[in-house]
Amino acid sequence: MRITKILWEDNYEIALLNLNTKFVQGLKTGSLPKNIFKEYLAQDYFFLETFARAYGLAVSKSKDKYSIRKLSELLMGVSEELILHETYAKEWGIDLSNNYIKKATKNYTDFLDDTAKRLSSIEIMFAMTPCMRLYSWIGKSLYQEDFDDKYKEWIITYSDEGFENLANSLENLIETNKESYDINQARYLYKKAMELELDFFNAYSDF
């Protein structure tokens, strides 16, 4: 079985906890207050900037041309997501320039920053894959059910096949990569990222 599938299945219970947070369910029902969604978007922008830098470091540490090309394409995907957030910010009246990072966001960005600076390209990928796979899975899960129009753009964005393809690309890079890695380290990085995602969603579930 593919290592990315094993890691996803090992952490499926944490994925369910993410899906069932009040924040994610509030996106589906439309019960999430606008001010909390605005705060989430502003903080997610910080996260995406760090995610982009992590891709950049993964590119710089890659040892083969194929990985460099595919990671560069994924970096462009994050750039497009940042543009989407900027569009959201204009629509929702969020000033991204007048914003400060909060604890749950900083814990996650610090983890990604540290991983990207210290570890190898494939280890960086193990830390980044959970975010991609989780958001795609949550988007598809919400899309398959009745959902309110209030946050439909968010749900449609992450349920889209284009985003699924980005998640698949990153997982396939791990599967085909020739770099050696420690399986226990891979398990730790994957699980830690899933837990930090849960903390992030829970930070916006107090309403």
C-alpha positions in Angstrom: 0.0 0.0 0.0 1.1 3.6 -0.7 2.7 5.3 2.3 0.5 8.4 1.8 -2.6 6.2 1.9 -1.3 4.4 5.1 -0.6 7.7 6.8 -4.0 9.1 5.8 -5.8 6.0 7.2 -3.7 6.1 10.3 -4.9 9.6 10.9 -8.5 9.3 9.7 -9.9 9.8 13.2 -8.2 13.1 13.4 -9.5 14.0 9.9 -13.0 13.2 11.2 -12.4 15.5 14.2 -11.4 18.3 11.8 -14.6 17.7 9.7 -16.8 17.8 12.7 -15.4 21.0 14.2 -18.0 23.7 14.8 -16.1 25.9 12.3 -16.2 23.4 9.4 -19.9 22.4 10.1 -20.6 26.1 10.3 -19.3 26.6 6.8 -21.8 23.9 5.7 -24.8 25.2 7.5 -24.0 28.9 7.1 -24.2 29.3 10.9 -20.5 30.4 11.1 -20.6 34.2 11.9 -19.1 36.4 9.2 -16.6 38.0 11.7 -15.2 34.6 12.6 -14.8 33.7 8.9 -13.0 37.0 8.3 -10.6 36.3 11.1 -10.0 32.7 9.8 -9.3 34.0 6.3 -6.8 36.6 7.6 -5.0 34.0 9.6 -5.1 31.4 6.8 -3.3 34.0 4.6 -0.4 33.9 7.1 -0.4 30.1 6.9 -0.4 30.1 3.1 2.5 32.4 2.9 4.5 30.0 5.1 3.2 27.1 3.0 4.6 28.8 -0.1 8.0 29.3 1.5 8.1 25.6 2.5 7.5 24.6 -1.1 10.3 27.0 -2.1 12.7 25.3 0.3 11.5 21.8 -0.8 12.3 22.9 -4.4 15.8 24.1 -3.3 16.5 20.8 -1.6 15.2 18.5 -4.3 17.7 16.2 -6.0 15.9 15.5 -9.3 14.5 17.6 -12.1 11.0 16.0 -11.9 10.5 16.9 -8.3 11.7 20.4 -8.9 9.2 20.9 -11.7 6.3 19.4 -9.9 7.0 21.2 -6.6 7.3 24.5 -8.6 3.8 23.8 -10.1 2.4 23.2 -6.6 4.0 26.4 -5.5 2.1 28.2 -8.3 -1.1 26.5 -6.9 -0.5 28.1 -3.5 0.1 31.5 -5.2 -3.3 31.2 -6.9 -4.8 30.3 -3.5 -3.2 33.5 -2.0 -4.8 35.5 -4.8 -8.2 33.9 -4.0 -7.8 34.9 -0.4 -7.0 38.5 -1.5 -10.2 38.5 -3.6 -12.1 37.2 -0.6 -10.5 39.9 1.6 -11.7 42.6 -0.8 -15.2 41.2 -0.9 -15.4 40.7 2.9 -13.7 44.0 3.8 -10.6 42.4 5.4 -7.4 44.4 5.7 -4.7 41.8 5.3 -2.0 44.5 5.8 -3.3 45.4 9.3 -3.3 42.0 10.8 -1.3 40.0 13.4 -0.6 36.3 13.7 -2.5 34.4 16.4 -1.4 31.4 18.6 -3.0 28.5 16.7 -1.7 29.9 13.4 1.8 30.6 14.8 2.1 27.1 16.2 1.4 25.7 12.7 3.6 28.1 10.8 6.5 27.6 13.3 6.2 23.8 12.7 6.3 24.3 8.9 9.1 26.8 9.1 11.2 24.6 11.3 10.6 21.5 9.2 11.3 23.3 5.9 14.6 24.8 7.2 16.0 21.7 9.0 14.8 18.7 7.1 15.0 17.1 3.7 12.7 17.8 0.7 10.7 14.6 1.2 10.3 15.2 4.9 9.0 18.7 4.1 6.4 17.0 1.8 5.3 14.7 4.6 4.6 17.8 6.7 2.7 19.5 3.9 0.6 16.7 2.4 -1.9 16.5 5.3 -3.1 20.1 4.7 -3.7 19.4 1.0 -5.4 16.0 1.5 -7.5 17.2 4.4 -8.8 20.3 2.7 -9.7 18.3 -0.5 -11.4 15.7 1.6 -13.4 18.2 3.7 -14.4 20.1 0.6 -15.7 17.0 -1.1 -17.4 15.8 2.1 -19.3 19.1 2.5 -20.1 19.3 -1.3 -21.8 15.9 -1.2 -24.3 17.1 1.4 -26.8 20.0 1.4 -24.9 23.2 2.1 -25.9 26.8 2.6 -24.9 29.4 -0.1 -23.2 31.7 2.5 -19.8 30.0 2.2 -20.3 28.1 -1.1 -17.2 29.6 -2.7 -15.0 28.0 0.0 -16.7 24.6 -0.4 -16.6 24.7 -4.2 -12.9 25.7 -4.2 -11.8 22.8 -2.0 -14.1 20.2 -3.5 -13.0 21.0 -7.0 -11.1 18.4 -9.0 -8.3 20.9 -9.6 -7.5 21.0 -5.9 -7.8 17.2 -5.7 -5.2 17.0 -8.4 -2.8 19.2 -6.5 -3.2 16.9 -3.4 -2.6 13.9 -5.7 0.5 15.5 -7.2 2.1 16.0 -3.8 1.3 12.5 -2.7 2.6 11.0 -6.0 5.8 13.0 -5.5 6.3 11.3 -2.1 5.6 7.8 -3.6 8.0 8.2 -6.5 10.7 10.1 -4.6 14.1 8.3 -4.3 15.2 10.1 -1.1 15.5 7.9 1.9 13.5 8.8 5.0 12.8 7.4 8.5 9.2 6.0 8.6 8.8 7.1 12.3 9.8 10.6 11.4 7.3 10.6 8.5 4.5 9.4 10.8 5.4 12.1 13.3 5.4 14.9 10.7 2.1 13.8 9.2 0.3 13.4 12.5 1.6 16.6 13.9 0.3 18.5 10.8 -3.1 16.9 11.2 -3.2 17.9 14.9 -2.2 21.4 14.1 -5.0 21.7 11.5 -7.4 20.6 14.2 -6.1 23.2 16.6 -6.5 25.8 13.8 -10.1 24.9 13.1 -10.9 24.7 16.8 -9.6 28.2 17.2 -12.6 29.4 15.1 -15.2 27.1 16.6 -16.0 29.3 19.6 -19.4 30.7 18.6 
